[in-house]
């Protein structure tokens, strides 16, 4: 297993299969690359099926035991089931999707080896959902979540980015997962530095405080300084798990990051927040991939607490150590 100089072993990879998407979510940062989404037709710059599988086989050599397929919208890839089926057996396979293509395909993906799914769902009102996603596919997403549950995916996590447009839906979403067995809710802190809209930011600590008041039980995962809240519905006959992913200004989160990302074009990426650390895997030969993977892992740096440090005023700024060494974020 490979580890960086901070002792962080890489146990998982997050592979973007495309930057194409049938949604146009207002908060999207496209895995930290910015809004680079193209037309709906397959693009020549996307990794082929064999490219993806070859990389995963190399990652498996280094004891990576989990892969999450993302996009854009990864289900726009017609070869998704084949990629999952050819993923090394030792890897847990999960998927992040907007859910619109799950009806009719969820069962086949499970048969191919898919184990878990995250579905982006930012509102429980079709009008507001359309405003956030620039899509009229609300009912299709609801149908997709149902299809995922019926196919036996466990858990089915609903991803909700918490920012100005969605914060008012948090209580309803919490009730929703408490009332529907098999669903979990993942509230994701909005990252203004990646989207360029700081005015949309919401104080995530207020969300923590509200959930703490509602919860029957609070579980603290020390590794990422992440909390899970178990909340019962009003009738007391249902209970849901709500987790907050809050990496912004969270050195503990970055200090325990064990994931390397791969862009749809086949570049290794050591950190979501940075694009100055991209490393091409060349022509995708296994020796080149091994060398590139080793180099990216060796050069991984915790973003908060190391790459970005706090000055005397408590503000985050680029660490002088990396000026000149990298081109900047």
Long-range contacts (C-beta under 8 A, 24 or more apart in sequence): 1-62, 1-63, 1-64, 2-62, 2-293, 2-294, 2-297, 2-298, 3-297, 4-297, 4-298, 4-299, 4-300, 4-301, 5-298, 6-255, 6-300, 6-301, 6-302, 6-306, 8-255, 8-256, 8-257, 8-258, 8-300, 8-302, 9-258, 10-62, 10-64, 10-258, 10-259, 10-260, 10-297, 10-300, 11-63, 11-64, 11-65, 11-66, 11-258, 11-259, 12-64, 12-65, 12-66, 12-67, 12-68, 12-258, 12-259, 12-260, 13-55, 13-56, 13-59, 13-64, 13-66, 13-67, 13-68, 13-259, 13-260, 13-261, 13-262, 14-67, 14-68, 14-70, 14-259, 14-260, 14-261, 14-262, 15-52, 15-55, 15-56, 15-67, 15-68, 15-69, 15-70, 15-261, 15-262, 16-69, 16-70, 16-71, 16-72, 16-74, 16-261, 16-262, 16-263, 16-264, 17-46, 17-47, 17-52, 17-69, 17-70, 17-71, 17-72, 17-74, 17-77, 17-80, 17-83, 17-264, 18-42, 18-43, 18-46, 18-71, 18-72, 18-73, 18-74, 18-76, 18-77, 18-264, 19-71, 19-72, 19-264, 20-71, 20-72, 20-73, 20-76, 21-71, 21-72, 21-73, 21-76, 21-98, 22-73, 22-76, 22-98, 22-100, 22-135, 22-137, 23-73, 23-98, 23-100, 23-120, 23-133, 23-134, 23-135, 23-137, 24-133, 24-134, 24-135, 25-120, 25-122, 25-132, 25-133, 25-134, 26-132, 26-133, 26-134, 26-165, 26-197, 27-132, 27-161, 27-163, 27-165, 27-190, 27-195, 27-197, 27-200, 28-195, 29-191, 29-194, 29-195, 30-72, 31-70, 31-261, 31-263, 31-269, 31-272, 32-194, 32-261, 32-269, 32-271, 32-272, 32-273, 32-274, 32-275, 33-263, 33-275, 34-194, 37-72, 40-76, 42-77, 42-78, 45-264, 45-265, 46-77, 46-264, 46-265, 47-262, 47-264, 47-265, 47-266, 47-284, 49-79, 49-82, 49-83, 49-86, 50-284, 51-266, 51-284, 52-83, 53-83, 53-86, 53-87, 54-284, 54-286, 54-289, 55-262, 55-266, 55-281, 55-284, 55-289, 56-86, 56-87, 56-88, 56-91, 57-88, 57-286, 58-286, 58-289, 58-290, 58-293, 59-88, 59-91, 59-293, 60-88, 60-90, 60-91, 61-290, 62-293, 64-91, 65-90, 65-91, 65-92, 66-91, 66-92, 66-93, 66-94, 67-91, 67-92, 67-93, 67-94, 68-94, 68-95, 68-96, 68-118, 69-93, 69-94, 69-95, 69-96, 70-95, 70-96, 71-96, 71-97, 71-264, 72-264, 73-97, 73-98, 73-100, 73-101, 75-100, 75-101, 75-102, 75-105, 76-101, 80-109, 81-105, 81-108, 81-109, 81-111, 81-112, 82-112, 84-109, 84-112, 84-113, 84-114, 85-112, 85-113, 87-113, 92-116, 94-118, 96-120, 96-159, 97-144, 98-133, 98-135, 98-137, 98-141, 98-144, 99-140, 99-141, 99-144, 99-145, 99-148, 100-135, 100-137, 100-140, 100-141, 100-144, 101-144, 102-143, 102-144, 102-145, 102-147, 102-148, 103-140, 103-143, 103-144, 103-146, 103-147, 104-147, 105-147, 106-144, 106-147, 106-148, 106-150, 106-151, 106-153, 107-147, 107-150, 107-151, 109-151, 110-151, 110-152, 110-153, 114-153, 115-153, 115-154, 116-153, 116-154, 116-155, 116-156, 116-157, 117-148, 117-153, 117-156, 117-157, 118-157, 118-158, 118-159, 118-186, 119-144, 119-145, 119-148, 119-156, 119-157, 119-158, 119-159, 120-158, 120-159, 120-160, 120-161, 121-145, 121-158, 121-159, 121-160, 121-173, 122-160, 122-161, 122-165, 122-166, 122-169, 123-166, 123-169, 124-169, 124-172, 124-173, 124-176, 125-169, 128-165, 128-169, 131-165, 132-165, 132-166, 145-183, 149-182, 149-183, 154-182, 155-182, 155-183, 155-184, 156-182, 156-183, 156-184, 157-183, 157-184, 157-185, 157-186, 158-183, 158-184, 158-185, 158-186, 159-186, 159-188, 160-185, 160-186, 160-187, 160-188, 161-188, 161-190, 162-187, 162-188, 162-189, 162-190, 162-202, 162-204, 162-207, 163-190, 163-200, 163-201, 163-202, 164-199, 164-200, 164-201, 164-202, 165-200, 167-202, 167-207, 170-207, 170-210, 171-210, 174-211, 174-214, 174-231, 174-240, 174-242, 175-233, 175-234, 176-240, 177-240, 177-241, 177-242, 178-231, 178-232, 178-233, 178-238, 178-239, 178-240, 179-233, 179-238, 179-240, 180-238, 180-240, 181-238, 183-240, 184-240, 184-241, 184-242, 184-243, 185-240, 185-241, 185-242, 185-243, 186-242, 186-243, 186-244, 186-245, 187-242, 187-243, 187-244, 187-245, 188-244, 188-245, 189-244, 189-245, 189-246, 189-247, 189-248, 190-248, 191-247, 191-248, 191-273, 193-248, 193-273, 194-272, 194-273, 204-244, 204-246, 204-248, 207-244, 208-244, 208-246, 211-242, 211-244, 215-242, 222-252, 223-256, 224-250, 224-252, 224-253, 224-256, 225-250, 225-252, 225-253, 226-253, 247-272, 247-304, 248-304, 249-304, 249-316, 250-304, 251-302, 251-304, 251-305, 253-304, 254-302, 254-303, 254-304, 254-305, 254-306, 255-302, 255-305, 257-300, 257-302, 260-293, 260-296, 260-297, 260-300, 268-292, 268-293, 268-296, 269-296, 270-296, 270-297, 270-299, 270-300, 270-301, 271-300, 271-301, 271-303, 271-307, 272-303, 273-303, 273-307, 273-329, 274-303, 274-307, 274-326, 274-329, 275-329, 276-326, 276-327, 276-328, 276-329, 277-326
